Amino acid sequence: RMYYVNDKGVEINLQFAIENWWIGDLASFTNNESSNMYIQTIEPTEVCILNKDNMELLLKEVPAFERFFRIIITKHLSKIQERLIKTMSSNVEANYLEFMSNYAEIHNRVPQQYIASYLGCTPEFLSKIRARLANSKL
């Protein structure tokens, strides 16, 4: 998961990465600045760390990676814009259903408090939404 800590000391989850996904602070990497983001593994994880100099060398030596990273970054930006619009225009229940669609593989593997933070609600409110959805399917 990637998160930041707000001025009240609360962790705010911004992104989850499931198998074969990548996660990173693109602004920090691109601008060569310290990050205010944290990345934490929730399960055993293989991590590949790539610094800016090595990235530039890789892109120069293996031109196919230039296209690969461009596609990844374009898709990532698209998903961020989509999430921003949905977060601002939908209620938490709709956003939870969207989360379930995008992250169905990790729903039971991630603590509920992380999911609630990602959705911008409390774990208690998320429990109510989950209960209401479960009851509506009966």
Phi, psi and chi 1 to 4 in degrees:
 res  aa     phi    psi   chi1   chi2   chi3   chi4
   1 ARG       -  150.3   71.4 -177.7  175.8  120.8
   2 MET  -115.8  131.8 -177.2  167.3   66.4      -
   3 TYR  -146.7  165.7   68.4   95.1      -      -
   4 TYR  -128.5  166.5   72.3   95.8      -      -
   5 VAL  -111.0  121.1  178.6      -      -      -
   6 ASN   -76.1  179.1   71.1   12.6      -      -
   7 ASP   -67.2  -11.7   56.9   -4.2      -      -
   8 LYS   -96.8    3.7  -64.0  177.6 -178.0  172.5
   9 GLY    82.4   15.1      -      -      -      -
  10 VAL   -94.9  133.2  176.1      -      -      -
  11 GLU   -76.7  129.4  -66.3  178.1    4.2      -
  12 ILE  -116.0  114.9  -52.6  -63.3      -      -
  13 ASN   -80.0  129.4  -69.9  -73.0      -      -
  14 LEU  -106.5  -30.2  -61.6  173.7      -      -
  15 GLN  -158.0  149.3 -177.1 -179.1   -1.3      -
  16 PHE  -119.3  151.1  -63.5  100.5      -      -
  17 ALA  -126.8  119.3      -      -      -      -
  18 ILE   -92.1 -176.9   58.8  174.1      -      -
  19 GLU   -49.0  135.5  -73.0   80.5    6.5      -
  20 ASN    66.4   16.2  -60.7  -46.1      -      -
  21 TRP   -99.9  169.9  -76.2   20.9      -      -
  22 TRP  -125.4  160.4   67.0  -78.2      -      -
  23 ILE  -148.9  142.4 -163.2  165.7      -      -
  24 GLY  -179.3  165.6      -      -      -      -
  25 ASP   -94.1   93.9 -177.5  -11.0      -      -
  26 LEU   -62.4  -39.3 -173.7   58.3      -      -
  27 ALA   -63.5  -44.9      -      -      -      -
  28 SER   -62.1  -44.6  170.6      -      -      -
  29 PHE   -63.4  -48.8 -174.9   82.0      -      -
  30 THR   -65.5  -42.5  -58.0      -      -      -
  31 ASN   -91.3    0.0  -60.1  -37.9      -      -
  32 ASN    53.5   46.6 -158.3   28.0      -      -
  33 GLU  -118.9  158.1  -60.8  173.5  -13.9      -
  34 SER   -61.7  147.1  -65.1      -      -      -
  35 SER   -97.2  148.2  178.3      -      -      -
  36 ASN  -103.4   11.0   61.0  -13.2      -      -
  37 MET   -99.4  154.5  -54.3  -70.4  176.4      -
  38 TYR  -123.1  145.1  -62.3   89.7      -      -
  39 ILE  -120.8  127.1  -63.4  172.0      -      -
  40 GLN  -131.2  133.8  177.1 -173.9   36.4      -
  41 THR   -85.3  142.6   62.7      -      -      -
  42 ILE  -101.3  -27.8  -61.0  169.9      -      -
  43 GLU  -128.1  166.9  -61.8  175.9  -27.6      -
  44 PRO   -53.3  134.3  -26.5   34.7      -      -
  45 THR  -140.6  142.4  -55.6      -      -      -
  46 GLU   -91.6  127.8 -103.8 -174.0   65.9      -
  47 VAL  -117.3  134.4  176.6      -      -      -
  48 CYS  -115.8  121.9  176.4      -      -      -
  49 ILE  -107.9  130.2  -60.9  172.7      -      -
  50 LEU  -129.9  115.5 -173.1   61.3      -      -
  51 ASN   -86.4  169.8   67.3   33.6      -      -
  52 LYS   -62.9  -41.7 -167.7  163.9 -177.5  155.5
  53 ASP   -62.8  -44.4  -69.2  -22.8      -      -
  54 ASN   -67.1  -34.1  -72.5  -21.1      -      -
  55 MET   -63.2  -47.4  171.7   79.8  156.5      -
  56 GLU   -61.5  -40.7  -68.5  -60.5  -33.5      -
  57 LEU   -64.6  -43.6 -177.7   61.2      -      -
  58 LEU   -60.6  -45.5  177.2   64.3      -      -
  59 LEU   -64.3  -34.4  -63.2  175.4      -      -
  60 LYS   -73.6  -44.1 -178.4  179.2  177.4 -176.1
  61 GLU   -77.0  -31.5  -62.8  -69.2  -36.6      -
  62 VAL  -127.6   86.3 -174.5      -      -      -
  63 PRO   -55.2  -26.8  -24.5   33.2      -      -
  64 ALA   -62.0  -27.9      -      -      -      -
  65 PHE   -68.1  -29.8  -87.3  107.6      -      -
  66 GLU   -57.1  -50.1 -177.7   92.6   42.7      -
  67 ARG   -64.4  -44.1 -177.0  172.9 -169.7  -82.6
  68 PHE   -56.1  -50.9  172.9   74.3      -      -
  69 PHE   -68.0  -35.0  -79.3  108.0      -      -
  70 ARG   -62.4  -43.7 -179.6  178.9   46.7   80.1
  71 ILE   -64.5  -44.7  -69.9  168.2      -      -
  72 ILE   -60.1  -47.7  -73.5  174.9      -      -
  73 ILE   -67.0  -39.0  -70.0  168.6      -      -
  74 THR   -62.9  -45.2  -57.8      -      -      -
  75 LYS   -63.5  -40.6  -74.8 -177.9  179.0 -178.6
  76 HIS   -62.2  -46.5 -177.5   69.6      -      -
  77 LEU   -62.0  -41.8  177.6   57.7      -      -
  78 SER   -59.6  -44.9  173.4      -      -      -
  79 LYS   -65.7  -38.3  -74.4  -67.2 -176.3 -175.6
  80 ILE   -63.9  -44.4  -72.4  172.9      -      -
  81 GLN   -63.1  -42.8  -72.1  175.3  -28.7      -
  82 GLU   -61.3  -44.7 -177.1  180.0  -55.3      -
  83 ARG   -64.0  -42.1  178.1  170.4  179.8 -128.3
  84 LEU   -59.6  -47.4  179.6   61.4      -      -
  85 ILE   -62.6  -46.9  -69.7  167.5      -      -
  86 LYS   -65.5  -39.1  -73.2 -178.4 -179.6 -179.7
  87 THR   -63.8  -38.9  -61.0      -      -      -
  88 MET   -79.7  -22.1  -64.7  178.0   73.7      -
  89 SER  -113.3   -3.6   61.7      -      -      -
  90 SER  -120.5  163.7  -59.4      -      -      -
  91 ASN   -87.1  172.4   62.1   35.0      -      -
  92 VAL   -62.2  -38.2  175.0      -      -      -
  93 GLU   -61.8  -44.8 -174.4  171.4  -43.3      -
  94 ALA   -63.1  -40.2      -      -      -      -
  95 ASN   -67.3  -34.7  -69.5  -27.4      -      -
  96 TYR   -64.8  -44.5  174.5   67.7      -      -
  97 LEU   -61.4  -38.6  -67.8  170.7      -      -
  98 GLU   -65.0  -42.6  179.4   74.6   18.3      -
  99 PHE   -57.6  -46.0  173.3   85.9      -      -
 100 MET   -61.1  -35.8  -68.8  -65.7  -64.5      -
 101 SER   -69.3  -43.6  172.8      -      -      -
 102 ASN   -79.2  -32.8  -69.8  -28.6      -      -
 103 TYR  -123.9   34.3  -68.6  108.5      -      -
 104 ALA   -55.5  -32.8      -      -      -      -
 105 GLU   -66.4  -25.7  -54.5   89.0   -0.9      -
 106 ILE  -111.7   -1.0   65.5  168.7      -      -
 107 HIS   -48.6  -45.4  178.0 -105.3      -      -
 108 ASN   -91.0    2.0  -67.7  -40.7      -      -
 109 ARG  -104.5   -9.3  -64.7  162.1   47.1 -167.3
 110 VAL  -112.8  133.5  173.6      -      -      -
 111 PRO   -56.1  141.0  -24.4   33.7      -      -
 112 GLN   -56.7  -33.5 -178.0  170.4  -50.1      -
 113 GLN   -63.3  -32.5   69.4 -164.4   41.0      -
 114 TYR   -70.7  -40.9  -65.3  167.3      -      -
 115 ILE   -65.0  -44.0  -63.8  170.5      -      -
 116 ALA   -59.6  -45.0      -      -      -      -
 117 SER   -60.4  -42.4  168.9      -      -      -
 118 TYR   -60.1  -37.1  177.3   85.5      -      -
 119 LEU   -85.3   -9.6  -63.6  171.3      -      -
 120 GLY    79.5   33.0      -      -      -      -
 121 CYS  -137.2  177.1   67.4      -      -      -
 122 THR   -85.7  156.9   65.3      -      -      -
 123 PRO   -58.5  -34.0  -24.9   33.6      -      -
 124 GLU   -66.1  -42.5  -64.8   79.6   12.7      -
 125 PHE   -65.6  -39.9 -171.4   70.2      -      -
 126 LEU   -63.1  -38.9  179.9   55.3      -      -
 127 SER   -59.7  -40.9  -71.9      -      -      -
 128 LYS   -64.2  -41.6  -69.6  176.7 -176.5  176.6
 129 ILE   -63.3  -45.9  -70.6  170.9      -      -
 130 ARG   -62.6  -41.0  -68.9  170.4   77.7  174.5
 131 ALA   -64.8  -43.7      -      -      -      -
 132 ARG   -62.4  -42.0 -175.9  171.1   54.2 -115.7
 133 LEU   -66.4  -40.8  -69.9  170.0      -      -
 134 ALA   -64.0  -41.6      -      -      -      -
 135 ASN   -68.8  -32.5  -72.1  -26.5      -      -
 136 SER   -72.5  -19.5   70.4      -      -      -
 137 LYS   -87.1   -9.8  -68.0  179.2 -178.6  178.0
 138 LEU   -73.8      -  -64.5  177.0      -      -
